[in-house]
Amino acid sequence: MINEKFFLPLPFRMKTRKKIVMKKLLLLITVSCLWTINATAVGVKPGSVKTLVDSCGFFPQLSHDGQWLLYSPTEGTSLMLKNLTTGVVTTVADKGYPGFDAIIGNDGKVYYVTQQRKKNGLVYRTGHCYDPATGKDKVVLKAQHGRVQPLQAAHGVVINGERQVYRSSKQVGSWAYTRGDVLYLVDGPGTVRALQPVKDSNGYLWAALSPDGTKVLFEAASKGLFVCDLNGEIIADLGEFLMPCWYNDDYIIAMSNAGNLRLNGSRIWLLSVNGEVYKPISDQDERAVQPMVAGNKVVYSVIYSGQVKQVELDMLPAAPQLLASGKGKTEKVKNAANKPDAPRVFINPGHGGHDSDDRHVPTWVIGEQDTLHYYESNSNLTKGLALKEILENKGYETAISRKTNTTEDDLDLFEIVSLAANSGADVFFSIHSNATGIEKRVNFPLGLYRGWDGKPAVEGSMKLSQLVMKHLYGNELAVWTNNQRSNGDWSFYDWGYKVGLGVLRFNKLPGFLSEGSFHDYLPERERLLNDTYCWLEAWNQSLGFDEYFGRKKQFKNGVIAGTVRWSDIPRYDEDTRQFAEDRLLPINGALLRLYNGRGALSRVYKVDNRDNGVYVFTNLEPDKYRLELYYGGENRYITTKVKANKNQTSYKNLKLSKDQKPKK
């Protein structure tokens, strides 16, 4: 039984915003007496904590009458319905990853979404309705590309798609949903209003109208949990919580935001809209996640074990909804885009902010005391933003988990997965670089997908990883010590059975995490300090996506890239663990001029002074080019030919001898 005093959850992660901390500290002083008064009104009933499922139960949903429990295993490969009176468990669906998007409507029926990956790599999603009373299952919304999500409306259920919407009756009333950084309100006739109550968020999630229909609850990634009115005016800023849901018009149930720390601090909380109550209702050591409310009962999952628990609260729940009668109806979305379906990629530049979970290393060039020394979060973001631009220029649609590099950008891992699902993406891609942490330095591209080696948990993940790793390994500017690899994270890590990477957990999209190279291999780290080298990695990533989606011939321009080194001067770094060409000193400050087939100057590139020797010419029309290397003013030393090919990378590494004479 839970027996805790009220206290302020400061902070759920060390990076909680200062203004929230100050506001809560003031609140602690001014309303401490109110907490004591309200204690009995918001207490947990004695002996009310029950275990409903012993293992493998996630995304739990309880029917309004408390008779049925809906849940799924971690990978969402099946959708289970348990009769809590008889204990009988029924498999509702076991194809198309039905476990991630499912609800029990107040009519007692199960509404869920399945997905199918087509040969062109696009993912199409279908809406279903299952009736426990009859055991019948039917398709109520035909397959469509983009986001499809079951939602509770005022008087029924909506399966909300971007092109078509299913309503459980003609009179379901209003509902709310999010996509990107926009909050949408839809009234009964279908009129849509777009609101942006919180600026500069990384995206909105978990929107829901209050039971009386006057307030909207939502989470703004990187900003926190908010309540606004129907005009988008903020009523309450409740701090950093995830996956919220209404208990009644005045109270909210949510899980604590543990930041990018593997959900170690997750608990389920009761919050009041007026900010006077913050009460944990799950045990401190449970790591409770994914709460949902039905009447005065709250169900949630326990991370890793997969237990589903139920807590009964000693306070008035929301009044039961009055359900609209009539048959379900599918309607086209007004103003839906008519353009052909384009591949969608969700990009997650790993980490965020120079915090404890960011990996940073001083460099020989910059020095240990310089704040500009290498941070993984910096290069991850540079690659991510470059990939976003490259893919959009190639006709893709993209969404990204962060565009800046602050503490607030270091989102909770479950938050990132939820943003990816909410974007309607076809694939999920997390960008990182690797580190051995030992004296033997290595350097190779590594892709990690969810599942066992050779057996991805989500179809398409291994293929995507292998294709992207192939193109990363083809980068001739890097010196690779090993071949590229693609592994299942369950096989690669020994953290426990099916634990794997947190950012891939609960992810139903084909996708993987890319360790593009090893940043603790010193020459590679110097290259990663060069933004155009990071751009080149993003470009090569895009070539893997092109091959995955069968779009290799749909972009006409190419890239020429290479390095410039002294052929007879070794590197002088303190760390001598280098290989092959990386034993040679790069030429800082070299100038490269590129002339097209007509002899006209096309591009100029000056090599930086960070001991990497990198040069990259982007977005070149296919042609035969003349490349000239200058060093020491207008002294031209090398002239060579190189061809830019359509949607490919052409490499030309150059070496200059210290005794070489300039050309006239």
C-alpha positions as CSV (number, residue, x, y, z in Angstrom):
1,M,0.0,0.0,0.0
2,I,1.2,3.5,-0.9
3,N,1.7,5.7,2.1
4,E,3.5,8.9,1.2
5,K,3.2,12.5,2.1
6,F,2.6,15.1,-0.5
7,F,5.8,16.6,-1.8
8,L,6.9,18.5,-4.9
9,P,8.7,16.3,-7.5
10,L,11.9,18.4,-7.9
11,P,13.3,17.7,-10.3
12,F,12.3,14.6,-12.3
13,R,15.6,15.1,-14.2
14,M,18.4,17.3,-13.3
15,K,17.8,19.5,-16.3
16,T,14.3,20.7,-15.3
17,R,13.8,24.3,-16.5
18,K,14.7,27.0,-14.0
19,K,11.4,28.8,-14.3
20,I,9.5,25.7,-13.4
21,V,11.8,25.0,-10.4
22,M,11.3,28.5,-9.1
23,K,7.5,28.4,-9.6
24,K,7.3,25.1,-7.7
25,L,9.5,26.3,-4.9
26,L,7.1,29.3,-4.4
27,L,4.2,26.9,-4.6
28,L,5.7,24.7,-2.0
29,I,5.8,27.5,0.5
30,T,2.4,29.0,-0.2
31,V,0.2,26.0,-0.4
32,S,1.8,23.4,1.9
33,C,-1.2,23.8,4.2
34,L,-3.6,23.0,1.4
35,W,-1.8,19.7,0.7
36,T,-2.6,18.5,4.2
37,I,-6.2,19.6,3.9
38,N,-6.6,17.8,0.5
39,A,-4.9,14.6,1.6
40,T,-8.0,12.5,2.2
41,A,-9.7,13.9,-0.9
42,V,-7.0,12.5,-3.2
43,G,-5.9,9.4,-1.3
44,V,-5.4,5.8,-2.6
45,K,-8.0,3.4,-1.3
46,P,-6.4,1.0,1.3
47,G,-5.4,-2.3,-0.3
48,S,-6.5,-1.1,-3.7
49,V,-3.2,-1.9,-5.6
50,K,-3.7,-5.0,-7.7
51,T,-1.6,-6.9,-10.3
52,L,-3.7,-7.6,-13.3
53,V,-1.0,-9.1,-15.6
54,D,2.2,-10.7,-14.4
55,S,4.5,-10.0,-17.4
56,C,4.6,-8.7,-20.9
57,G,1.8,-6.2,-20.4
58,F,2.4,-2.7,-21.9
59,F,0.1,0.1,-23.1
60,P,-2.7,-1.1,-20.7
61,Q,-6.3,0.1,-21.3
62,L,-9.1,-0.6,-18.9
63,S,-12.7,-0.6,-20.0
64,H,-15.0,1.9,-18.4
65,D,-16.9,-0.8,-16.5
66,G,-13.6,-2.4,-15.2
67,Q,-14.4,-5.8,-16.8
68,W,-11.8,-5.8,-19.7
69,L,-8.1,-5.1,-19.8
70,L,-6.3,-4.4,-23.1
71,Y,-2.5,-4.7,-23.3
72,S,0.4,-5.7,-25.6
73,P,4.0,-7.1,-25.3
74,T,6.9,-4.6,-25.6
75,E,7.2,-5.1,-29.4
76,G,3.5,-4.6,-30.0
77,T,3.3,-7.7,-32.1
78,S,0.0,-8.8,-30.6
79,L,-3.0,-7.2,-28.9
80,M,-4.4,-9.1,-25.9
81,L,-7.8,-8.7,-24.1
82,K,-8.3,-10.1,-20.6
83,N,-11.7,-10.6,-19.0
84,L,-10.9,-9.6,-15.4
85,T,-14.0,-11.6,-14.2
86,T,-13.1,-14.9,-15.7
87,G,-9.4,-14.4,-16.3
88,V,-9.7,-15.6,-19.9
89,V,-7.2,-13.9,-22.3
90,T,-8.1,-13.5,-26.0
91,T,-5.8,-12.5,-28.8
92,V,-7.5,-9.6,-30.6
93,A,-4.8,-9.4,-33.3
94,D,-1.3,-10.7,-33.9
95,K,-0.3,-9.1,-37.3
96,G,0.7,-5.6,-38.2
97,Y,2.0,-4.5,-34.8
98,P,-1.5,-3.8,-33.4
99,G,-0.4,-3.2,-29.8
100,F,0.9,0.4,-30.0
101,D,-2.3,2.2,-31.2
102,A,-5.3,0.7,-29.5
103,I,-8.0,1.9,-27.1
104,I,-11.2,0.5,-25.5
105,G,-14.0,2.9,-26.3
106,N,-16.8,3.7,-23.8
107,D,-19.0,1.5,-26.0
108,G,-16.9,-1.5,-24.8
109,K,-15.4,-2.1,-28.3
110,V,-11.7,-2.2,-29.1
111,Y,-10.4,0.2,-31.7
112,Y,-6.9,-0.4,-33.0
113,V,-4.5,0.2,-35.9
114,T,-2.3,-2.2,-37.9
115,Q,0.5,-1.4,-40.3
116,Q,1.8,-3.0,-43.5
117,R,5.1,-2.2,-45.1
118,K,4.9,-2.2,-48.9
119,K,7.6,-3.2,-51.4
120,N,8.5,0.5,-51.9
121,G,9.2,0.9,-48.2
122,L,6.1,3.0,-47.4
123,V,4.0,2.1,-44.4
124,Y,0.2,2.0,-44.7
125,R,-2.1,1.9,-41.7
126,T,-5.5,0.3,-41.3
127,G,-8.2,1.0,-38.7
128,H,-10.0,-2.0,-37.0
129,C,-12.9,-2.5,-34.6
130,Y,-13.2,-5.6,-32.4
131,D,-16.4,-6.4,-30.4
132,P,-15.7,-8.5,-27.3
133,A,-19.4,-9.4,-27.0
134,T,-19.5,-11.1,-30.4
135,G,-15.8,-11.8,-31.0
136,K,-16.1,-10.2,-34.4
137,D,-13.4,-8.0,-35.9
138,K,-13.8,-5.7,-38.9
139,V,-11.9,-3.1,-40.9
140,V,-13.5,0.3,-40.4
141,L,-10.8,2.5,-42.0
142,K,-9.0,1.3,-45.2
143,A,-5.2,1.5,-45.4
144,Q,-3.7,4.9,-45.9
145,H,-0.2,6.4,-45.7
146,G,0.7,8.7,-42.7
147,R,-0.5,8.8,-39.2
148,V,-3.6,6.8,-38.2
149,Q,-4.6,6.9,-34.5
150,P,-7.6,5.8,-32.4
151,L,-8.9,8.7,-30.2
152,Q,-11.6,9.1,-27.6
153,A,-14.0,11.8,-28.7
154,A,-16.7,13.5,-26.6
155,H,-19.4,10.9,-27.4
156,G,-17.6,8.1,-29.1
157,V,-14.4,7.0,-30.8
158,V,-12.6,8.4,-33.8
159,I,-9.8,6.6,-35.8
160,N,-8.1,9.7,-37.1
161,G,-6.2,9.5,-40.4
162,E,-4.6,12.2,-42.5
163,R,-6.8,11.4,-45.5
164,Q,-9.8,9.6,-44.0
165,V,-11.4,9.5,-40.6
166,Y,-13.7,6.9,-39.1
167,R,-16.3,7.9,-36.5
168,S,-18.0,5.3,-34.3
169,S,-21.2,7.3,-35.0
170,K,-22.2,10.4,-36.8
171,Q,-22.5,12.3,-33.6
172,V,-19.2,11.6,-31.8
173,G,-18.7,15.2,-30.9
174,S,-15.4,17.0,-30.6
175,W,-11.9,15.7,-30.2
176,A,-8.2,16.8,-30.0
177,Y,-5.1,15.5,-31.6
178,T,-1.5,16.6,-32.3
179,R,0.9,16.4,-35.3
180,G,4.3,18.0,-35.2
181,D,4.1,21.2,-33.1
182,V,0.4,21.9,-33.8
183,L,-2.6,21.1,-31.6
184,Y,-5.7,20.4,-33.5
185,L,-9.3,20.7,-32.2
186,V,-12.1,19.2,-34.3
187,D,-15.8,19.9,-33.5
188,G,-18.7,17.7,-34.2
189,P,-19.3,18.8,-37.8
190,G,-15.6,18.3,-38.6
191,T,-14.3,21.8,-38.5
192,V,-10.6,21.8,-37.6
193,R,-8.8,24.5,-35.7
194,A,-5.0,24.6,-35.5
195,L,-3.4,26.0,-32.3
196,Q,0.2,26.5,-31.2
197,P,-0.1,27.3,-27.4
198,V,3.6,26.7,-26.7
199,K,6.4,28.1,-28.9
200,D,9.6,26.4,-29.8
201,S,8.6,23.0,-28.7
202,N,10.1,19.9,-30.3
203,G,6.5,18.6,-31.0
204,Y,3.2,18.1,-29.2
205,L,1.9,14.8,-27.9
206,W,-1.0,13.2,-26.0
207,A,-3.7,15.8,-26.6
208,A,-7.1,15.2,-24.8
209,L,-10.2,17.3,-24.1
210,S,-11.3,17.4,-20.5
211,P,-14.5,15.5,-19.7
212,D,-16.5,18.7,-19.7
213,G,-15.0,19.7,-23.1
214,T,-13.7,23.1,-21.9
215,K,-9.9,22.4,-21.6
216,V,-7.2,20.6,-23.5
217,L,-4.4,18.6,-22.0
218,F,-1.2,18.1,-23.9
219,E,2.6,17.6,-23.6
220,A,5.0,19.8,-25.4
221,A,8.3,18.0,-25.9
222,S,11.2,19.8,-24.3
223,K,8.8,22.2,-22.5
224,G,6.5,20.1,-20.3
225,L,2.9,19.3,-19.5
226,F,0.2,22.0,-20.2
227,V,-3.5,22.7,-20.0
228,C,-5.0,25.3,-22.3
229,D,-8.5,26.6,-23.1
230,L,-10.2,26.1,-26.5
231,N,-8.5,29.3,-27.8
232,G,-5.0,28.0,-27.0
233,E,-4.5,30.2,-23.9
234,I,-2.4,28.4,-21.3
235,I,-4.3,27.7,-18.1
236,A,-1.7,25.5,-16.3
237,D,2.0,24.7,-16.7
238,L,2.5,21.5,-14.7
239,G,6.2,20.7,-15.3
240,E,7.8,17.7,-16.9
241,F,5.4,14.8,-17.2
242,L,4.6,12.3,-20.0
243,M,1.6,10.4,-21.3
244,P,-1.1,12.4,-19.4
245,C,-4.8,11.6,-19.2
246,W,-7.7,13.3,-17.5
247,Y,-9.0,11.7,-14.2
248,N,-11.8,14.3,-14.0
249,D,-12.2,17.9,-14.9
250,D,-9.8,19.0,-12.1
251,Y,-7.2,16.2,-11.9
252,I,-4.7,14.6,-14.2
253,I,-2.8,11.3,-14.2
254,A,0.7,11.3,-15.8
255,M,4.1,9.6,-15.6
256,S,7.2,11.5,-14.5
257,N,9.6,12.5,-17.2
258,A,12.9,10.8,-16.3
259,G,14.8,12.5,-19.2
260,N,17.2,10.5,-21.3
261,L,18.0,8.3,-18.4
262,R,16.4,5.0,-19.3
263,L,13.2,5.7,-17.3
264,N,15.0,5.0,-14.0
265,G,12.9,7.5,-12.1
266,S,9.5,6.8,-13.6
267,R,6.4,7.0,-11.4
268,I,2.7,7.6,-11.9
269,W,1.4,10.9,-10.4
270,L,-1.8,12.6,-9.6
271,L,-1.8,16.3,-10.5
272,S,-4.4,19.0,-10.0
273,V,-5.0,21.6,-12.8
274,N,-4.6,24.4,-10.2
275,G,-1.1,23.2,-9.4
276,E,-1.9,22.5,-5.7
277,V,-1.5,18.7,-5.7
278,Y,1.4,16.6,-6.9
279,K,1.0,13.1,-5.5
280,P,2.8,9.9,-6.5
281,I,0.4,6.9,-6.7
282,S,2.9,4.3,-7.7
283,D,5.8,2.8,-5.7
284,Q,9.1,4.6,-5.9
285,D,11.0,1.5,-7.0
286,E,8.5,0.2,-9.6
287,R,9.6,2.3,-12.6
288,A,5.9,2.7,-13.6
289,V,5.0,3.9,-17.1
290,Q,2.0,4.3,-19.5
291,P,-0.9,5.2,-17.2
292,M,-4.5,5.1,-18.3
293,V,-7.7,6.0,-16.4
294,A,-11.1,4.3,-16.3
295,G,-13.6,5.6,-13.7
296,N,-11.7,5.8,-10.4
297,K,-9.1,3.2,-11.4
298,V,-5.7,3.9,-12.9
299,V,-3.8,1.1,-14.7
300,Y,-0.1,1.3,-15.6
301,S,2.9,-0.9,-16.6
302,V,6.1,-1.7,-14.8
303,I,9.0,-1.3,-17.1
304,Y,11.2,-4.4,-17.8
305,S,8.9,-6.8,-15.9
306,G,5.8,-5.9,-17.9
307,Q,3.5,-6.3,-14.9
308,V,0.2,-4.4,-15.3
309,K,-1.0,-2.9,-12.0
310,Q,-4.3,-1.2,-11.0
311,V,-4.6,1.5,-8.4
312,E,-8.1,2.7,-7.1
313,L,-8.4,6.3,-6.0
314,D,-10.7,7.5,-3.2
315,M,-12.1,10.5,-5.1
316,L,-14.8,11.2,-7.7
317,P,-13.9,10.2,-11.2
318,A,-15.2,11.8,-14.4
319,A,-18.9,11.3,-15.1
320,P,-19.6,8.5,-17.7
321,Q,-19.9,9.8,-21.2
322,L,-23.2,9.9,-23.0
323,L,-22.6,7.8,-26.1
324,A,-24.1,8.8,-29.5
325,S,-26.1,6.1,-31.2
326,G,-25.9,5.1,-34.8
327,K,-23.5,3.2,-37.1
328,G,-19.9,4.1,-37.7
329,K,-19.0,6.3,-40.7
330,T,-15.9,6.9,-42.7
331,E,-15.3,10.4,-44.1
332,K,-12.6,12.1,-46.2
333,V,-10.6,14.6,-44.3
334,K,-11.4,18.1,-45.5
335,N,-8.5,19.9,-47.3
336,A,-6.4,16.7,-47.2
337,A,-3.4,16.8,-49.5
338,N,-3.8,15.3,-52.9
339,K,-0.1,14.9,-53.6
340,P,1.4,11.4,-54.1
341,D,2.6,9.6,-50.9
342,A,6.3,10.5,-50.3
343,P,8.6,8.5,-48.0
344,R,8.7,9.9,-44.5
345,V,11.8,9.7,-42.3
346,F,11.8,10.6,-38.6
347,I,15.3,11.8,-37.6
348,N,16.6,11.6,-34.0
349,P,20.0,13.4,-33.5
350,G,21.1,11.6,-30.4
351,H,21.6,13.3,-27.0
352,G,21.1,17.0,-26.6
353,G,22.8,19.6,-24.5
354,H,26.3,19.2,-23.1
355,D,25.1,17.1,-20.1
356,S,26.2,14.0,-18.3
357,D,24.9,11.6,-20.9
358,D,26.6,13.5,-23.7
359,R,30.1,12.1,-24.7
360,H,32.7,14.8,-25.1
361,V,36.5,14.5,-25.6
362,P,39.2,17.1,-25.7
363,T,41.1,17.3,-29.0
364,W,44.8,17.9,-29.7
365,V,43.9,20.8,-32.0
366,I,41.6,22.7,-29.7
367,G,42.9,21.7,-26.2
368,E,41.3,20.4,-23.1
369,Q,40.2,23.7,-21.6
370,D,38.3,25.0,-24.7
371,T,34.5,24.8,-24.5
372,L,34.4,24.0,-28.3
373,H,36.1,20.6,-27.9
374,Y,34.3,17.6,-29.3
375,Y,30.8,16.8,-28.1
376,E,28.8,14.0,-29.7
377,S,25.6,15.9,-29.4
378,N,27.1,18.7,-31.6
379,S,28.0,16.4,-34.5
380,N,24.8,14.3,-34.1
381,L,22.8,17.5,-34.6
382,T,24.9,18.7,-37.5
383,K,24.3,15.4,-39.3
384,G,20.6,15.4,-38.4
385,L,19.9,18.9,-39.7
386,A,21.9,18.2,-42.9
387,L,20.0,14.9,-43.5
388,K,16.7,16.7,-43.0
389,E,17.6,19.2,-45.7
390,I,19.1,16.6,-48.1
391,L,16.1,14.3,-47.9
392,E,13.6,17.2,-48.3
393,N,15.5,18.3,-51.4
394,K,15.2,14.8,-52.7
395,G,11.4,14.9,-52.2
396,Y,11.1,13.1,-48.8
397,E,9.0,14.3,-45.9
398,T,10.9,14.5,-42.6
399,A,10.4,15.2,-38.9
400,I,13.2,15.7,-36.4
401,S,13.3,15.3,-32.6
402,R,15.4,18.4,-32.1
403,K,16.7,21.4,-34.0
404,T,18.9,23.0,-31.3
405,N,21.4,21.6,-28.7
406,T,20.2,22.5,-25.2
407,T,19.5,20.6,-22.0
408,E,15.8,20.7,-22.8
409,D,16.4,19.0,-26.1
410,D,17.6,15.8,-24.4
411,L,14.2,14.2,-24.6
412,D,13.0,11.2,-22.7
413,L,13.5,8.1,-24.8
414,F,9.8,7.2,-24.7
415,E,9.0,10.8,-25.7
416,I,11.2,10.4,-28.8
417,V,9.5,7.1,-29.9
418,S,6.1,8.7,-29.4
419,L,7.1,11.7,-31.5
420,A,8.2,9.3,-34.3
421,A,4.9,7.4,-34.2
422,N,2.9,10.7,-34.2
423,S,4.7,11.9,-37.3
424,G,3.3,9.1,-39.4
425,A,6.8,8.2,-40.5
426,D,7.8,5.2,-42.6
427,V,11.2,4.7,-40.8
428,F,12.9,5.8,-37.6
429,F,16.6,6.8,-37.7
430,S,18.7,7.7,-34.6
431,I,22.1,9.3,-35.3
432,H,25.1,8.7,-33.0
433,S,28.8,8.1,-33.0
434,N,30.6,5.4,-31.1
435,A,33.4,5.2,-28.5
436,T,35.3,2.2,-27.2
437,G,36.4,3.6,-23.9
438,I,39.5,1.5,-24.1
439,E,43.0,2.1,-25.3
440,K,42.7,0.1,-28.5
441,R,41.1,2.5,-30.9
442,V,38.9,1.2,-33.8
443,N,36.8,2.9,-36.4
444,F,33.9,1.4,-38.3
445,P,30.2,2.1,-39.0
446,L,27.8,0.1,-36.8
447,G,24.0,-0.2,-37.2
448,L,21.8,-1.5,-34.3
449,Y,18.2,-2.5,-35.0
450,R,15.7,-3.8,-32.4
451,G,15.8,-7.6,-32.2
452,W,18.2,-10.5,-32.5
453,D,21.0,-10.7,-35.1
454,G,19.3,-11.5,-38.4
455,K,15.8,-11.4,-36.8
456,P,14.6,-7.8,-36.5
457,A,11.7,-7.1,-34.2
458,V,10.2,-4.8,-36.9
459,E,10.3,-5.8,-40.6
460,G,12.6,-3.7,-42.7
461,S,14.9,-2.6,-39.9
462,M,17.8,-4.9,-40.7
463,K,17.6,-4.1,-44.4
464,L,17.6,-0.4,-43.8
465,S,20.6,-0.7,-41.4
466,Q,22.6,-2.7,-43.9
467,L,22.0,-0.3,-46.7
468,V,22.9,2.8,-44.8
469,M,26.0,1.1,-43.3
470,K,27.1,0.1,-46.8
471,H,27.1,3.7,-47.9
472,L,28.8,5.0,-44.8
473,Y,31.5,2.4,-45.2
474,G,32.0,3.6,-48.7
475,N,33.3,7.0,-47.4
476,E,36.9,7.1,-48.5
477,L,37.7,10.2,-46.4
478,A,37.6,8.0,-43.3
479,V,40.1,5.3,-42.4
480,W,38.2,2.2,-41.4
481,T,39.9,-0.4,-39.1
482,N,37.1,-3.0,-39.4
483,N,34.2,-3.8,-41.8
484,Q,30.8,-2.2,-41.3
485,R,28.3,-4.1,-39.1
486,S,24.6,-4.4,-38.5
487,N,23.4,-6.1,-35.4
488,G,20.3,-6.7,-33.4
489,D,20.5,-4.8,-30.1
490,W,19.3,-7.8,-28.1
491,S,22.3,-9.8,-29.4
492,F,24.8,-6.9,-29.2
493,Y,24.1,-5.9,-25.6
494,D,23.9,-8.2,-22.6
495,W,21.7,-5.9,-20.5
496,G,19.0,-8.5,-20.1
497,Y,16.5,-10.5,-22.1
498,K,15.1,-8.2,-24.9
499,V,16.2,-5.0,-23.1
500,G,18.3,-3.4,-25.9
501,L,18.5,0.3,-26.7
502,G,15.9,2.4,-24.9
503,V,15.3,4.6,-28.0
504,L,14.2,1.5,-29.9
505,R,12.0,0.1,-27.2
506,F,8.2,0.5,-28.0
507,N,9.2,1.5,-31.5
508,K,7.0,-0.1,-34.2
509,L,8.6,1.7,-37.2
510,P,11.3,0.0,-39.3
511,G,14.4,1.7,-38.1
512,F,17.7,1.6,-36.3
513,L,20.4,3.5,-34.4
514,S,23.5,4.4,-36.4
515,E,26.9,4.6,-34.8
516,G,28.4,6.2,-37.9
517,S,32.0,6.1,-36.8
518,F,34.1,6.1,-33.6
519,H,34.7,9.6,-32.2
520,D,37.4,8.4,-29.8
521,Y,39.6,7.4,-32.7
522,L,41.4,10.7,-32.8
523,P,41.7,11.4,-36.5
524,E,38.0,10.6,-37.0
525,R,37.2,13.0,-34.1
526,E,39.1,15.8,-35.9
527,R,37.0,15.0,-39.1
528,L,33.8,15.2,-37.1
529,L,34.7,18.7,-36.0
530,N,34.3,19.7,-39.6
531,D,30.6,20.4,-40.5
532,T,31.0,19.5,-44.1
533,Y,32.4,16.1,-43.1
534,C,29.2,15.6,-41.0
535,W,27.2,16.8,-44.0
536,L,29.0,14.1,-46.1
537,E,27.9,11.4,-43.6
538,A,24.3,12.7,-43.8
539,W,24.6,12.6,-47.6
540,N,25.8,9.0,-47.6
541,Q,23.0,8.1,-45.1
542,S,20.5,9.6,-47.7
543,L,22.0,7.2,-50.3
544,G,21.0,4.3,-48.1
545,F,17.5,5.7,-47.7
546,D,17.3,6.1,-51.5
547,E,18.1,2.5,-52.0
548,Y,15.7,1.3,-49.3
549,F,12.8,3.2,-50.9
550,G,13.8,2.5,-54.5
551,R,14.6,6.1,-55.3
552,K,18.2,5.9,-56.4
553,K,17.5,7.7,-59.7
554,Q,15.2,10.5,-58.5
555,F,17.9,13.0,-57.6
556,K,20.2,14.3,-60.4
557,N,23.1,16.0,-58.6
558,G,26.2,14.4,-57.0
559,V,29.1,15.1,-54.6
560,I,32.9,15.3,-54.9
561,A,34.9,14.9,-51.6
562,G,38.3,14.0,-50.4
563,T,41.2,14.8,-48.0
564,V,44.5,16.6,-48.5
565,R,47.5,15.3,-46.6
566,W,51.3,15.6,-46.6
567,S,52.8,12.5,-48.1
568,D,56.0,12.7,-46.0
569,I,55.0,14.4,-42.7
570,P,53.6,12.2,-39.9
571,R,50.9,13.4,-37.5
572,Y,52.2,14.9,-34.3
573,D,49.3,14.1,-32.0
574,E,49.9,12.8,-28.5
575,D,47.7,9.8,-29.3
576,T,49.6,7.7,-31.8
577,R,46.9,5.0,-32.3
578,Q,46.3,5.7,-35.9
579,F,46.1,3.6,-39.0
580,A,47.0,3.7,-42.7
581,E,46.6,7.2,-44.2
582,D,45.7,8.7,-40.9
583,R,49.4,8.4,-39.9
584,L,50.0,11.3,-42.3
585,L,49.5,15.0,-41.3
586,P,46.5,16.7,-42.9
587,I,47.2,20.0,-44.7
588,N,45.5,22.8,-42.9
589,G,44.4,25.9,-44.9
590,A,44.8,24.3,-48.3
591,L,42.6,25.8,-51.1
592,L,40.8,23.7,-53.7
593,R,39.2,25.1,-56.9
594,L,36.8,23.1,-59.0
595,Y,36.3,23.8,-62.7
596,N,33.4,22.4,-64.7
597,G,33.7,20.7,-68.2
598,R,33.5,24.1,-69.9
599,G,36.5,25.4,-67.9
600,A,34.5,27.8,-65.7
601,L,35.2,28.0,-62.0
602,S,32.4,26.1,-60.3
603,R,33.4,26.0,-56.6
604,V,36.1,27.0,-54.1
605,Y,36.7,25.2,-50.8
606,K,39.3,26.2,-48.1
607,V,40.4,23.4,-45.7
608,D,39.9,24.3,-42.0
609,N,42.7,24.4,-39.4
610,R,41.6,21.4,-37.3
611,D,43.9,18.8,-38.6
612,N,41.4,16.9,-40.7
613,G,42.2,17.9,-44.3
614,V,38.6,17.5,-45.3
615,Y,37.0,19.1,-48.4
616,V,33.5,18.5,-49.8
617,F,31.8,19.9,-52.9
618,T,28.0,19.5,-52.7
619,N,25.1,19.5,-55.1
620,L,27.1,19.3,-58.3
621,E,25.6,18.8,-61.8
622,P,26.9,15.5,-63.3
623,D,30.0,16.5,-65.3
624,K,33.7,16.0,-65.7
625,Y,35.6,18.5,-63.4
626,R,39.1,19.7,-63.0
627,L,40.3,19.9,-59.4
628,E,43.2,22.1,-58.4
629,L,45.0,22.2,-55.1
630,Y,46.7,25.5,-53.9
631,Y,48.8,26.0,-50.8
632,G,50.6,29.1,-49.6
633,G,48.7,31.7,-51.4
634,E,48.4,31.3,-55.2
635,N,50.9,28.4,-55.4
636,R,49.1,25.6,-57.4
637,Y,50.6,22.2,-56.7
638,I,48.1,19.6,-58.0
639,T,45.8,19.4,-61.0
640,T,43.6,16.3,-61.4
641,K,40.3,15.2,-63.0
642,V,37.3,13.9,-61.2
643,K,33.7,13.1,-62.4
644,A,30.5,14.0,-60.5
645,N,27.9,11.3,-60.9
646,K,24.1,11.5,-60.5
647,N,23.1,10.9,-56.8
648,Q,26.6,9.5,-55.9
649,T,29.7,10.4,-54.1
650,S,33.0,10.6,-56.0
651,Y,36.2,10.6,-54.0
652,K,39.6,12.1,-54.7
653,N,42.2,12.0,-51.8
654,L,45.3,14.2,-52.5
655,K,48.8,14.1,-51.2
656,L,51.5,16.8,-51.3
657,S,55.2,16.4,-50.6
658,K,57.0,19.0,-48.5
659,D,59.6,19.3,-51.3
660,Q,57.1,19.4,-54.2
661,K,57.5,22.5,-56.4
662,P,54.4,24.6,-57.3
663,K,53.1,24.4,-60.9
664,K,53.2,27.4,-63.2
